[in-house]
């Protein structure tokens, strides 16, 4: 089975191609020349297929990060994934950023993921032994403070890490760890496609996991129309 996965929602673009659970391509792209890393998604996908003597029609499953994260990044990978899956009529598996990040924890401890959502809000989720105990949700600062962090492995971004330190919680900053998150996404997609029927992963069912409304800027000219 050939599985193509990509993620532009987090700090970098992660793209993987596996064949029968063996990784054959693993690409990580950072921002370059003042361009956001998601701008390189399509050319990178084309190169990966070409380098492996494949076409899109050869792909059996597509997997992508559905968020939360960068609104631009979420739109990029979800849109590309939906269009590709529709064109080749293959299963499309969506995975949240928080589930991907939870795989950083290789210990037996429960995993809590906390990401900054701005305006004193946070994205949170809880996992244990690859099971979702608390689904990704938008959480207030006070609610985060009331969470039980005892004997847990906490994964966060830099802003959330500083916030957690204020009340004595230590967290691992995922960007400092510099982990290859693409491999985690690929592994999760492999596990999900084994456990479910293809009907569960129809491209039209995939929706971005924004958890809050995307920022909208209205020009001064348009404001006069309201």
PAZAPA-4460 file (N, C-alpha, C; in steps of 0.05 Angstrom, whole numbers, plus 32768, in hexadecimal, padded with zeros to 4 digits):
% residues 226
    n_x    n_y    n_z   ca_x   ca_y   ca_z    c_x    c_y    c_z   seq   type   mol
   8011   7FE8   8000   8000   8000   8000   8011   8019   8000     1      X     A
   800C   802B   7FEE   801B   8044   7FEC   800C   805B   7FFA     2      X     A
   8018   8066   800E   800B   807B   801E   801B   8095   801C     3      X     A
   800D   80AA   8013   8019   80C4   8010   800D   80D7   8026     4      X     A
   801E   80E3   8036   8014   80F5   804B   8023   8110   8049     5      X     A
   8015   8125   8051   8021   813F   8052   8014   8151   8067     6      X     A
   8024   8163   8071   801B   8174   8088   8028   8190   8084     7      X     A
   8017   81A4   8081   8021   81C0   8080   8015   81D0   8096     8      X     A
   8009   81C4   80AA   7FFB   81D2   80C0   800D   81DB   80D6     9      X     A
   8024   81CE   80D9   8035   81D4   80F0   804E   81E5   80E8    10      X     A
   8065   81E0   80F4   807C   81F2   80F1   808A   81EF   80D6    11      X     A
   8086   81D8   80C9   8093   81D2   80B0   8080   81C2   809E    12      X     A
   8088   81BE   8085   8079   81AB   8074   8086   8190   8076    13      X     A
   8075   817C   807C   807F   8160   807F   8071   814F   806A    14      X     A
   8080   8141   8059   8074   8130   8045   8081   8114   8046    15      X     A
   8071   80FF   8046   807C   80E4   8046   806E   80D3   8031    16      X     A
   807D   80BF   8028   8072   80AB   8016   807B   8090   8021    17      X     A
   8068   807E   8027   8070   8064   8030   8063   804F   801E    18      X     A
   8071   8038   801B   8067   8022   800B   8068   8009   801D    19      X     A
   8050   7FFE   8022   804E   7FE7   8034   805C   7FED   804F    20      X     A
   8057   8005   8059   8060   800E   8074   807E   8013   8075    21      X     A
   808C   8012   805E   80A8   8019   805D   80AB   8035   8051    22      X     A
   80B8   8047   8060   80BB   8063   8057   80CF   8064   803F    23      X     A
   80C5   806F   8029   80D6   8072   8011   80DD   808F   800B    24      X     A
   80CD   80A2   8016   80D4   80BE   8013   80CA   80CD   802C    25      X     A
   80DB   80DF   8035   80D5   80EE   804E   80E1   810A   804A    26      X     A
   80D0   811D   8045   80DA   8138   803F   80D0   814C   8054    27      X     A
   80E2   815E   805D   80DB   8173   8070   80E3   818E   8063    28      X     A
   80D0   81A1   8062   80D5   81BA   8055   80D0   81D1   8069    29      X     A
   80E4   81E3   806B   80E1   81FA   807D   80DB   8213   806C    30      X     A
   80D3   8228   8079   80CF   8241   806B   80E8   8249   805C    31      X     A
   80E5   8255   8044   80FD   825B   8034   80F8   8274   8023    32      X     A
   810B   8286   8022   8109   829E   8011   80EF   82AD   8016    33      X     A
   80E8   82B0   8030   80D1   82BE   8038   80B6   82B2   802F    34      X     A
   80B8   8299   8026   80A0   828B   801E   8098   8277   8034    35      X     A
   807E   8276   803A   8075   8263   804E   8079   8246   8043    36      X     A
   8080   8234   8055   8088   8219   804B   8072   820A   803B    37      X     A
   8059   8210   8040   8043   8203   8031   8044   8209   8014    38      X     A
   8051   821F   800C   8053   8226   7FF0   8062   8212   7FDF    39      X     A
   8072   8201   7FED   8082   81ED   7FDF   8075   81D1   7FDE    40      X     A
   805C   81CF   7FE8   804F   81B5   7FEA   804C   81A7   7FCF    41      X     A
   803F   81B4   7FBC   803A   81A7   7FA2   8054   819F   7F93    42      X     A
   8067   81B1   7F90   8080   81A9   7F83   808E   8191   7F91    43      X     A
   808C   8191   7FAC   8099   817B   7FBB   808B   8161   7FB6    44      X     A
   8070   8161   7FB5   8060   8149   7FAF   8067   813E   7F94    45      X     A
   8069   8150   7F80   806F   8148   7F65   808B   813B   7F64    46      X     A
   809E   8146   7F72   80B9   813B   7F72   80BA   811F   7F7F    47      X     A
   80AC   811C   7F96   80AC   8103   7FA4   80A1   80ED   7F92    48      X     A
   808B   80F2   7F84   807F   80DE   7F73   8092   80D8   7F5B    49      X     A
   809E   80ED   7F50   80B0   80E9   7F3A   80C8   80D8   7F42    50      X     A
   80D4   80DF   7F59   80EC   80D1   7F62   80E7   80B4   7F69    51      X     A
   80CD   80AD   7F6E   80C7   8091   7F74   80B8   8083   7F5D    52      X     A
   80BA   8090   7F45   80AE   8085   7F2D   8090   807F   7F30    53      X     A
   8082   8091   7F3D   8065   808D   7F43   8055   80A4   7F37    54      X     A
   803B   80A0   7F33   8028   80B5   7F2D   8014   80B6   7F44    55      X     A
   8003   80CA   7F44   7FEF   80CC   7F59   7FDC   80B3   7F58    56      X     A
   7FD7   80A8   7F41   7FC6   8091   7F3E   7FD1   8079   7F4C    57      X     A
   7FEB   8079   7F53   7FF7   8062   7F61   7FF3   8064   7F7F    58      X     A
   7FEB   807B   7F89   7FE7   807F   7FA6   7FCD   8072   7FAF    59      X     A
   7FCF   8063   7FC5   7FB8   8054   7FD0   7FA9   8064   7FE6    60      X     A
   7FB8   8073   7FF6   7FAD   8082   800C   7FBB   809D   800F    61      X     A
   7FAC   80B2   8015   7FB8   80CC   801B   7FB1   80D3   8038    62      X     A
   7FC4   80DF   8046   7FC0   80E8   8061   7FC9   8104   8064    63      X     A
   7FBB   8113   8075   7FC3   812F   8079   7FBC   8139   8095    64      X     A
   7FCA   814E   809D   7FC4   815B   80B6   7FAD   816E   80B2    65      X     A
   7F98   816C   80C2   7F81   817E   80BF   7F80   8195   80D3    66      X     A
   7F95   8197   80E3   7F96   81AD   80F6   7F91   81A3   8113    67      X     A
   7F91   81B6   8126   7F95   81D3   8123   7FB2   81DA   811D    68      X     A
   7FB5   81F3   8116   7FCF   81FD   810F   7FCD   8216   80FF    69      X     A
   7FE0   821B   80ED   7FE0   8232   80DB   7FC7   8230   80C9    70      X     A
   7FB7   8245   80C9   7F9F   8245   80B8   7FA7   8241   809A    71      X     A
   7FBC   824F   8092   7FC5   824C   8076   7FCF   8230   8071    72      X     A
   7FDD   8224   8084   7FE7   8209   8081   7FD1   81F5   8080    73      X     A
   7FBD   81F8   8091   7FA6   81E5   8092   7F97   81E6   8077    74      X     A
   7F92   81FE   806D   7F84   8201   8053   7F94   81F4   803D    75      X     A
   7FAE   81F7   803E   7FBF   81EC   8028   7FBE   81CE   8027    76      X     A
   7FC4   81C1   803E   7FC5   81A4   803D   7FAA   8196   803A    77      X     A
   7F96   81A1   8047   7F7B   8195   8045   7F70   8198   8028    78      X     A
   7F74   81B0   801C   7F6A   81B4   8001   7F78   81A1   7FED    79      X     A
   7F93   81A0   7FEF   7FA2   818F   7FDD   7F9A   8172   7FE1    80      X     A
   7F97   816A   7FF9   7F91   814E   7FFF   7F75   8146   7FF4    81      X     A
   7F62   8158   7FF8   7F47   8152   7FEE   7F46   8150   7FD0    82      X     A
   7F53   8163   7FC2   7F54   8162   7FA5   7F61   8149   7F9B    83      X     A
   7F78   8142   7FA6   7F86   812A   7F9D   7F76   8111   7FA2    84      X     A
   7F6B   810E   7FBA   7F5B   80F6   7FC1   7F43   80F3   7FAF    85      X     A
   7F36   810A   7FA9   7F1F   8109   7F98   7F26   8100   7F7B    86      X     A
   7F3D   810B   7F71   7F45   8105   7F56   7F4C   80E7   7F52    87      X     A
   7F59   80DC   7F66   7F62   80C0   7F63   7F50   80AC   7F72    88      X     A
   7F3C   80B7   7F80   7F28   80A7   7F8E   7F35   8094   7FA2    89      X     A
   7F44   809F   7FB4   7F52   808F   7FC8   7F49   8099   7FE4    90      X     A
   7F4D   8089   7FF9   7F47   8091   8014   7F57   80A9   801C    91      X     A
   7F4B   80BB   802C   7F59   80D3   8036   7F56   80D3   8054    92      X     A
   7F6D   80D2   8062   7F6D   80D0   807F   7F76   80EA   808B    93      X     A
   7F66   80F6   809C   7F6D   810F   80AA   7F76   810A   80C6    94      X     A
   7F8B   8117   80CE   7F97   8114   80E9   7F9B   812F   80F6    95      X     A
   7F95   8133   810F   7F98   814D   811C   7FB6   8151   8123    96      X     A
   7FBD   816B   8124   7FD8   8172   812C   7FDF   8167   8148    97      X     A
   7FCB   8167   815A   7FD0   815F   8175   7FD6   8141   8177    98      X     A
   7FC8   8131   8166   7FCE   8114   8166   7FE9   810F   815B    99      X     A
   7FF1   811E   8146   800C   811A   813B   8021   8121   8150   100      X     A
   801E   8137   815E   8031   813F   8172   8032   812C   818A   101      X     A
   801C   811F   8190   801B   810D   81A6   802E   80F5   81A2   102      X     A
   8035   80EF   8189   8047   80D8   8184   8064   80DE   818C   103      X     A
   806A   80F7   8192   8084   80FE   819C   808A   80EF   81B7   104      X     A
   8075   80EB   81C6   8078   80DE   81E0   807B   80C0   81DC   105      X     A
   8093   80B6   81E2   8099   809A   81DF   8098   808C   81FA   106      X     A
   8091   809A   820F   808F   808E   822A   8073   8082   822E   107      X     A
   806F   8076   8245   8055   806A   824B   8042   807E   8258   108      X     A
   804C   8097   825C   803B   80AB   8269   8025   80B5   8256   109      X     A
   8010   80BF   8263   7FFA   80CC   8253   8005   80E5   8246   110      X     A
   7FFC   80EC   822F   8005   8103   821F   7FF0   8119   8220   111      X     A
   7FFA   8131   8226   7FE9   8149   8224   7FF6   815C   8210   112      X     A
   7FE8   8164   81FC   7FF2   8177   81E8   7FE4   8192   81EC   113      X     A
   7FF4   81A7   81ED   7FEA   81C2   81F1   7FF7   81D4   81DD   114      X     A
   7FE7   81E1   81CC   7FF1   81F4   81B8   7FE3   820F   81BB   115      X     A
   7FF2   8223   81B6   7FE7   823F   81B8   7FD3   8244   81A2   116      X     A
   7FBB   824E   81AA   7FA7   8255   8197   7FA2   8274   8198   117      X     A
   7FB3   8282   81A7   7FB2   829F   81A9   7F99   82A8   81B9   118      X     A
   7F99   82C2   81C0   7F83   82CE   81D0   7F7E   82BE   81EA   119      X     A
   7F94   82B5   81F7   7F93   82A7   8210   7F83   828D   820E   120      X     A
   7F85   8280   81F6   7F78   8266   81F2   7F8C   8252   81E8   121      X     A
   7F86   8239   81EB   7F99   8223   81E4   7F8A   820C   81D7   122      X     A
   7F98   81FE   81C5   7F8D   81E5   81BA   7F98   81CF   81CC   123      X     A
   7F87   81BD   81D6   7F90   81A8   81E7   7F84   818D   81DF   124      X     A
   7F93   8178   81E6   7F89   815D   81E2   7F99   814A   81F4   125      X     A
   7F8D   8133   81FA   7F9A   8120   820C   7F99   8104   81FF   126      X     A
   7FB0   80F6   8200   7FB3   80DC   81F4   7FC1   80C9   8207   127      X     A
   7FBB   80AF   8204   7FC8   809B   8214   7FC8   8081   8204   128      X     A
   7FE0   8075   8200   7FE3   805D   81F1   7FD5   805E   81D6   129      X     A
   7FDA   8075   81C8   7FCF   807A   81AE   7FB1   807E   81AD   130      X     A
   7FA5   8080   81C4   7F88   8084   81C5   7F82   80A1   81CD   131      X     A
   7F6E   80AC   81C1   7F66   80C8   81C6   7F53   80C9   81DF   132      X     A
   7F5D   80D4   81F5   7F4D   80D6   820D   7F3D   80F0   820E   133      X     A
   7F48   8104   8201   7F3B   811E   8200   7F41   812A   81E5   134      X     A
   7F2C   812D   81D5   7F30   8135   81B9   7F39   8152   81B8   135      X     A
   7F46   815A   81A2   7F50   8176   819F   7F39   818A   81A2   136      X     A
   7F3F   819E   81B3   7F2B   81B3   81B7   7F38   81CD   81BE   137      X     A
   7F29   81E3   81BB   7F32   81FD   81C2   7F2C   8201   81E0   138      X     A
   7F41   8208   81EF   7F40   8209   820C   7F49   8223   8217   139      X     A
   7F3B   822D   822C   7F43   8246   8238   7F5C   8242   824A   140      X     A
   7F6A   8258   8250   7F81   8256   8261   7F7A   824B   827C   141      X     A
   7F64   8253   8287   7F5C   8249   82A2   7F57   822B   82A1   142      X     A
   7F4B   8221   828B   7F46   8204   8289   7F60   81F5   8287   143      X     A
   7F73   8200   8279   7F8E   81F3   8277   7F9A   81F1   8292   144      X     A
   7F98   8206   82A2   7FA4   8206   82BD   7F97   81F1   82CF   145      X     A
   7F7E   81EA   82C9   7F70   81D6   82DA   7F74   81BA   82D1   146      X     A
   7F82   81B5   82BB   7F87   819A   82B1   7F9A   818B   82C3   147      X     A
   7F98   8171   82C4   7FA9   8160   82D4   7FC2   8159   82C4   148      X     A
   7FD8   8165   82CB   7FF2   8160   82BD   8004   814D   82CB   149      X     A
   7FFA   8142   82E1   800B   8130   82F1   8012   8116   82E1   150      X     A
   802B   810F   82E1   8035   80F7   82D4   802C   80F6   82B7   151      X     A
   8030   810C   82A9   8029   810D   828C   8041   8118   827C   152      X     A
   8041   8112   8263   8055   811D   8250   8048   8133   8241   153      X     A
   8051   814C   8245   8044   8163   8239   8053   816D   8221   154      X     A
   8045   8171   820A   8051   817B   81F2   8044   8195   81EB   155      X     A
   8054   81A9   81E4   8049   81C4   81E0   805A   81D3   81CC   156      X     A
   8050   81EB   81C4   8061   81FD   81B5   806E   8210   81C9   157      X     A
   807F   8223   81BF   808E   8234   81D2   807C   8245   81E3   158      X     A
   8068   8251   81D7   8056   8263   81E6   8047   8254   81FC   159      X     A
   803D   823C   81F5   802E   822C   8209   8041   8222   821F   160      X     A
   805A   821C   8217   806D   8213   822B   8072   8228   8240   161      X     A
   8075   8241   8237   807A   8257   824A   8062   825B   825C   162      X     A
   804A   8258   8251   8031   825A   8261   8030   8244   8276   163      X     A
   8036   822B   826E   8035   8215   8280   8049   8217   8297   164      X     A
   8060   8223   8291   8075   8227   82A5   806B   8239   82BC   165      X     A
   8059   824B   82B6   804F   825D   82CB   8042   824F   82E2   166      X     A
   8037   8237   82DD   802B   8228   82F3   8038   820C   82F7   167      X     A
   8053   820C   82F0   8063   81F5   82F7   8061   81DC   82E6   168      X     A
   8058   81DF   82CD   8056   81C8   82BB   806C   81CA   82A6   169      X     A
   807C   81B5   82A4   8091   81B4   8290   8087   81A6   8277   170      X     A
   808E   81B2   8260   8085   81A7   8247   809C   81A5   8233   171      X     A
   809A   8192   8221   80AE   8190   820B   80A4   81A0   81F4   172      X     A
   80B5   81B3   81EA   80AD   81C3   81D3   80B3   81B4   81BA   173      X     A
   809F   81AE   81AA   80A3   819D   8193   80B5   81A8   817E   174      X     A
   80B5   81C3   817B   80C7   81CF   8167   80E4   81CD   816F   175      X     A
   80EA   81CD   818A   8105   81C9   8193   810F   81AD   8190   176      X     A
   80FD   819A   8190   8104   817D   818E   810C   8177   8171   177      X     A
   8101   8187   815E   8108   8183   8141   8102   8167   8138   178      X     A
   80EB   815C   813F   80E3   8141   8137   80D8   8141   811B   179      X     A
   80DA   812A   810E   80CF   8127   80F3   80B2   811F   80F6   180      X     A
   80A0   8132   80F7   8084   812E   80FC   8076   811F   80E5   181      X     A
   8082   8120   80CD   8077   8112   80B6   8075   80F4   80BB   182      X     A
   808A   80E9   80C8   808A   80CD   80CD   8073   80C5   80E0   183      X     A
   806E   80D6   80F4   8058   80D1   8106   803D   80D1   80F7   184      X     A
   8039   80E5   80E5   8021   80E6   80D6   801D   80CD   80C5   185      X     A
   8032   80C5   80B8   8030   80AD   80A7   8029   8094   80B7   186      X     A
   8035   8092   80CF   802F   807B   80E0   8012   807B   80E9   187      X     A
   8008   8092   80F0   7FEC   8094   80F9   7FD9   808D   80E3   188      X     A
   7FDF   8097   80CB   7FCD   8091   80B4   7FCD   8073   80AE   189      X     A
   7FE5   8066   80AF   7FE6   8049   80AB   7FD5   803B   80BF   190      X     A
   7FD6   8043   80D8   7FC6   8036   80ED   7FA8   803A   80E9   191      X     A
   7FA0   8052   80E2   7F84   8058   80DE   7F78   8049   80C6   192      X     A
   7F87   8047   80B1   7F7C   803B   8099   7F79   801D   809D   193      X     A
   7F89   8011   80AF   7F87   7FF5   80B5   7F6E   7FEF   80C5   194      X     A
   7F66   8002   80D6   7F50   7FFD   80E9   7F35   8003   80DE   195      X     A
   7F33   8011   80C8   7F1A   801B   80BE   7F16   8014   80A0   196      X     A
   7EFD   8015   8098   7EF7   8011   807C   7EFC   802A   806C   197      X     A
   7F01   8027   8052   7F06   803D   8040   7EEF   8052   8040   198      X     A
   7ED7   8048   8045   7EC0   805A   8045   7EC1   806F   805A   199      X     A
   7ED0   806A   806F   7ED3   807D   8085   7EE5   8095   807C   200      X     A
   7EF5   8090   8068   7F09   80A5   8061   7F04   80AF   8044   201      X     A
   7EEB   80B6   803F   7EE4   80C2   8025   7EED   80DF   8025   202      X     A
   7EF8   80E8   800F   7F04   8103   800E   7EF0   8119   8016   203      X     A
   7ED6   8116   800F   7EC2   812A   8014   7EBD   812E   8032   204      X     A
   7EC4   811A   8042   7EBF   811C   805F   7ED5   812B   806E   205      X     A
   7EEB   812F   8061   7F02   813C   806E   7EFD   815A   8072   206      X     A
   7EFE   8164   808A   7EFA   8180   8090   7F12   818B   80A0   207      X     A
   7F1A   81A3   809C   7F30   81AF   80AC   7F27   81B2   80C9   208      X     A
   7F39   81AD   80DB   7F34   81AF   80F8   7F3E   81CA   8102   209      X     A
   7F2E   81DF   80FD   7F36   81FA   8105   7F33   81FE   8123   210      X     A
   7F1D   81F4   812F   7F16   81F8   814B   7F0F   8214   8152   211      X     A
   7F17   8227   8142   7F0F   8243   8145   7F0E   824F   812A   212      X     A
   7EFE   8265   8127   7EFB   8271   810D   7F15   827D   8103   213      X     A
   7F1B   8279   80E9   7F33   8284   80DD   7F32   82A3   80DF   214      X     A
   7F49   82B0   80E2   7F4A   82CD   80E3   7F41   82D9   80C8   215      X     A
   7F30   82ED   80C9   7F25   82FA   80B1   7F2B   8317   80B3   216      X     A
   7F38   8322   809E   7F3E   833E   809C   7F2C   834B   8088   217      X     A
   7F1E   8361   8090   7F0C   836F   807E   7F18   838A   8077   218      X     A
   7F1B   838F   805D   7F27   83A8   8055   7F14   83BF   805C   219      X     A
   7F20   83D7   805E   7F11   83EF   8065   7EFA   83F4   8050   220      X     A
   7F00   83ED   8037   7EEC   83F1   8022   7ED4   83DE   8026   221      X     A
   7EDA   83C5   802D   7EC4   83B2   8031   7EB4   83B8   804B   222      X     A
   7EC1   83C3   805F   7EB3   83CA   8078   7E9C   83DD   8073   223      X     A
   7E9F   83EE   8060   7E8A   8402   805A   7E71   83F4   804F   224      X     A
   7E73   83DB   8046   7E5C   83CD   803B   7E4B   83C0   8050   225      X     A
   7E55   83BF   8069   7E46   83B2   807E   7E33   83C6   808C   226      X     A
***
